[in-house]
Amino acid sequence: MGNFHATRPLSYAEADIMGQFPVLNAYTMLLYGFQLPLDVDNHSIVSMLQKTFDDLVARIPLFGCQVGTKESGLRTVLPWPENMRKERVHVNICDDSIASMEELLVAKNPARMLDGKELCPWPALPMPHGLTGPAPVVALQANFICGGLILTLAAHHTIMDGTADFQFLKMFFDLLSGRELESVDLEQANRDRSQLIPLIPEGEPVKDYPHLLSSSKPAFVMPASQPIWCYFLMPVESLNKLVKRARDNQLGKDVQISSDDILSAFYWKRLCALRIARGMPPDTESKCSRAINTRIALGIPSSYIGAQISPCITRLSLAQVIELNITQLAQILRTDLMEAATPWAVRSFATFISRKSPEARAKLLYTGSHDSNTDIGFTNMSKLERPRGVLGTVGAMSLLSPPEYGADSRLIPDSGTRGWCLPYHDMLA
């Protein structure tokens, strides 16, 4: 694999074709908290973060670039303007507006106490970022609170998916802790992405994705009430019991369902039950979207920095979801996932996008039309490698959370904790 700045001039670099959906022209935000002594020198912390970021950019130029748009409308990577300040680490003092680190840890870091408007440098996905100047591929914001630091990662979703976000942090904290980067990590971060996915040649069968095109349905229906984050503690023992019970009910000919299938089925059933309970017609269709890491299907190492996610869609009525038991529903989810995650399906997905005109691509819907009042999305972060977060010699990571920002019905399974963002009316039910 070639080096990023050796294979071509750094005038531009291709962005992954899967990141070209309009809704992905936005930033993923994740918060990482550190306990700090009350007398810590904030300036020394910022200098340490900035130096580490500069060292990382020297090894991986992609992280110092901006997201631009070519004449065709394709979002791509461009060098940072020479006349613009390279402000990679933003600084925010918020002792008075955010609870102390001690209070956050006692409360178990609820997102409702982590105001995204305060802790993020600009709006987070699914909101448009609103930047009028250069849009960085990735940036950090150092938020100093009483007794700690909340470090916000802002990564452009056209260029970096969740796996890439965590890989960035792994490498950042490796350098911050004095560890050199692994050669495979450097190779995958700097590889030539223009030939990453072999598109399907004309004349060969291609899976169709008509639901991604604009239709008579509204592209996105906002929730009827304000979405809020809530967290459920599910001990590993409880999850293991749920998984065992579901698998014990499987027939011999069935493909074994995963713990993620089972947990997704469990939450989808509960959500549909409460929506029927609060008066939604049972024949209302509900869409379940699950994110697929396509690196696995294509044999791409997990350390690859890019946007390699495709959605798996399952549609059932609320009544159907309720009538099926967890094993049956998990089996449907597993079957749909297996069909969507084959190399041919992933190549078809990329080929489908690449063959659209700039005008058509600007109207593509990431998971098809979406109604936040009936549909739900799942993102599994439990298998992503956590950064070994030591802030130099100052403090160890003690908090990992999304910020409180506008979203819709979305579940993010994490180790021991399940984060669920739901419309307020669903929470009341």
N, C-alpha and C positions, 0 to 999 in steps of 0.2 A: 504494500500500500504506500502511496506517495505522501509526502509531507505537504501540509496545507499551503505553505508559501513556497514550496519547491516545485509543485506540479503546475502551477499557474501564477501569474502575477496577482497580487492582492488587490486587483481592481474590482473583482467580484468573485463570489463563490456561490454555487448553487445551494438553495435551501431545499430540504426534502420536499418532494411533491405532495406528501401526505399532510404537510403543514400549510397548504395553500387555501384551506377553507377560510372564508371571510371571518367567521367567529374566532378563529385562532390568531387574528391580528390583535392580540391582547397579551397580557402578562399574567403568568402564574405567580402567586405570592405564597411563600412559606416563611414561618417565623421560627427562629432558633434562639432560645434564651440561655443566658449565663448568669450565675450568681457572681457578684463582684464585691470586693471590700468597699465600704462606704467612702474611704479616702483614696480610691483609685484615681489615677491621672487619666481623664478622658482623652486628652490629646495623644498620649502614648498609645492608647488602644486604637484610636483612629489611624495613627501613623503605621502601626503594625498591620492593620487590616489593609490599608492602601498599598503598603510595600508588598504584602503577600499577593494582592490582586495584580499588581504590576509584574511580579515574578511569574505568575500564572499566565498572563498575557504574553510574556516573552517566550514562553514555551508553547502556548496555544493561541495564536493570533486571533482566532475566531472570537474569543471572549472580549476582545477590545474593539470589535467592529460594531456597526450599526445595521439595522434592518432597513433596506431601501426597496424601492419599487422600480422595475424595469419598464420600458415603454410598452411592453406587452401586457403589463399589469401584474406580472409575476413578482412576488416578494422575494427578495434575495439578500445577500450579505454584501455590504460595502465597507470600505475602510472608514474609520472615524475621521471626520473633517479635520484637516491640519490646523485650521484657524479656530477650532472649538476646544475648550478646556476638557481634559479627560477626567471628568468627575465620576469615578467608578464607585466611590463609597460616599453616600450622602449621610449627613449627620443631623440628628434630631434630638433635642433635649425635651423630654416629656415627663419629668418627675411629677408635675402637677396634674397631668391629664390621664395617666395610666397608673394603675395600682402598682404597689411595690412588688419586687420579685418574691418576697416572702409571702405576701398576700396571694399572689398568683399561684404559687406552689401549694399553699394550703387549700386553695379552691380547686386544685387540679387543673389549672390552666384552661378554664372555659373560654371558648371563642368570644362569648358575649363581653368578656373583660378585655378583649384585644381588638380595639377599634381600628379597623383597616384604614379609615380616613386619616388616622393619626400615625399609624405605624408603617404605612406603605408610601413609597415616593410618588405614586400616581395610582389611578384606579386599577383594580384587579379584575381578571376574568370572572364573569362574562361581560363586564363593562368595557367599553372602548377606552384605550389608555389616554387619549386626549393630548398626546404630545405633539407639539408643533415643530420642535427642533429635531435633531437626530434621535432616533429611537434605539437605545443600546440593545445588543443581543442579550446582555445580562448586566445587572447592577446589584449593589448592596445598599442597604440603609442601616446605619448604626443608631438605634434608638436607646438613649440612656434613661433608665428609670431608677428609682431609689433602690439601691442594693443590687443592681444588675444591668445587663445589656440585652436588648432584644434585637437580634440581627435579622433583617428582612432580606430574603432572596427574591429578586424580581427578574424572571426569565421570560423572554418572548416566546410564546407558544408556537409560533411558526417555525422557530429554529430548534427549540428544546422542549421535549416532553418530560413527564415526571421522572422517568428513569435517568434522563440526561441531567435534570435538576439535581438529583441526589449524587450523580457522578461528579458534577461540578463541585459540590460541597465536599465530597470525599477528597478530591484532589486539592481543594483550597485548604482544608484542615490538615492534610498531609504536609503541605508546604509550611503552614502556620506552625506546625509542631516539629518542624525540622526534618521531616522525612522526605526523601526524594521520590518523585513520581515514578510509577512503574512504567516500563517501556511499552507494554501493551496498552496502557491507558493513553499514553502520548500518541501511539500509532492510531488508535481508534478516534481520538479527538481531532487528529490532523489529517485523516484520510480523505481521499478524493470522493466526494459524495455524488458526483455527477453520474457515476456508473454503479451506484449502490444497488438499485433494484432493476433487474432485467425486465423491461417492459415486454408485453406480449406482442409479437409481430402481427401486422395486418393479415387478415385471412385466417388466423387461428382463433379457436373459441375463447371468448372472454365473458366472464361473469358480469351480468348487468346490475347496475345499482340505481334503478329509476327513482327510488325513494329519496335520493340525495338531490334531486332536481326540484326546483320551485314548482308548486302546484296551486290548485285553487284554495288549498288550506292555508291558513296563516302560517308563516314560517316559524314564528315563536309567539306563544301565548304566555303573557306574564301571569304569575300566581295571583290569586284573588286577594291574598293577604301577604304581609311582609314575611319573607323567608328568614328563618333564624337557625343558628347552629345549636345542636344539642349533642350530648355525648352519653353513651351508655357503656358502663363497665361490664364486660363479659369475661369472667375468668376463663383461663384456658381449659380448665376441667369441664366447665359448662359447655363450651364449644365442642370439646371432644365427645361429650355425651350426645349432643345434638347430631354430630357427624356419624357416630356409631349407630344411633337409632335410625337415621336415614339410610345408611348403607345396609343395615340389616334387612331393610324392607325391599332392597333391590332384587330383581329377578336375575337368574344366572346369566342370561344373555345380554344383560344391560352393560354398557360401558360404565366403569366405576366413576361415580360422581366425586368431585373434589370438595374440599371444605369450603372453598369460595362459592361453588355452585349452591351448596346447601345453605350457607349464610345468606346469599342473595335471595334464594327462594323464601327463606324464613322472613326476611324483612319485606319482601314484595308482598307476601301473603298478609302480613300484619298491616301494611300500608293500605292495601286494597280493602281489608276488612273495616278499617276505621273510616275510609272514604265512603263505603256503602252505609256505615252506621250514621254518618252525618248527612245522608240523603242523596248521595250520588247514584244515578240509575245503575243497576248491576250490569247492564249490557254495554256500559261505557268502555271504550277501548283504552287499555293502558299499555304504554310502550316501556320496555325495560332495555336500557342501553348499557353495555359493558365494554370497557376499554381493553383492547387486545394489544399487547406488546408484540409487534410483528418481527422484532429481531429474532425471536425464537423460531418462527416459521422459515425465515430466510437465512438462518445460520449466521446472523450478525452478532458479534460479541455484545454483551450487556453494557460494556464500557463505551460503546459508540455514542458520541454526542450528536443528537439530532432529534427529529420528530418522526417517530416510527410507531404511531398508534392508529389503529383502525377500529371502528365501532362494530360491535355485534348487537343486532337488534332482534328482540323477541316481542311479539304483539299478541296479547290475549285480552279478553274482556275481564272486568273486575270479578264477575261471577265465576269465570273459568279459573282464575287464579285462586279464588277461595275454595272451589270445589276440589281441586287437585290437592293431594297431600304433598308434604315437603319433598318426599322422594320423587314423586312423579314430576313436580314442577322443576326440581333440580335436574332431572333427566332431560327435560325439554331444553333447559338452559345449556346443559352440557352438549347436547346434540347440535344446537344452533352455533355454539362456540367452536366446536370441532369443524363444522362446515365453513365458518368464517375465517378460520385460522390456518387453512392449508396454504402452501406456497402458491398454488394457482389462484386461490381467492385473493391473497394479498397482492400478487402481481396484477390481478385483474383490477383491484381497487386503485392501485397506482396508475395503471394504464387508462382506466376510466377517467380519472382526473386529468391526466396529461393530454388526452384527446379533446378536451373541451376548449372552446375558444376563450379568450380573455373575458369576453362579455358573459359567457355562460358560467365560467369558473367563479366570477364575482358574485354569482347567485346560488352557488352550491350550499346545501344545508348539511351540516356535519353529521347529524344522525337522522336526517329527514325532518319533517315538520315536528315541532315539539310543543306540547301543552304542559306547562309546569303544574297544572292542577290535577293531571291524571298520570303523567309519565314520571319515570325515575331513572337515574343513572348511577352506576356503580364504578368506583375506581379503587382497586386494591393496592394499597401501599405497603402491606405487611411483609412482602417479599423483597422490598427494595433495601439495599445495604445502607444502614445508617452511618453518617459520617462520625468518625471518632473525634467528637467535638471538645477539644481542649483549647481554650483561648490563650495560646502561648503558655505562660506560667501563671496566669491569673485565675482562671476558673474553668470548670468542666460544664458541658452542656446539661441543662436541667429542664428544658422546655422545648417541645416540638409541636407546632400547631398551625393550622391555617388561620388567617385573620378573619374577623367578622366583616364580611363584605357581601353585597347582594349576590344571591345565587338562586337555585331552584331545588327541586327534590333530588338530592344527591347523597349517596352513602360512601364514606371513605373508611374501609376497614383498616385498622392499625393494630399493632400487637397489644392485646388486652383492652383496647378502647375502640369503640365504634362511633365515628362522627357522622351525624346525620343532619343535613340541612333541609328543612321542610317549611312550607308555608305555615304561618301561625295558626290558621284554622285547623290544620292537621294535628298540630301539637296539642291544641285544646281538646280535640276528640280523643 
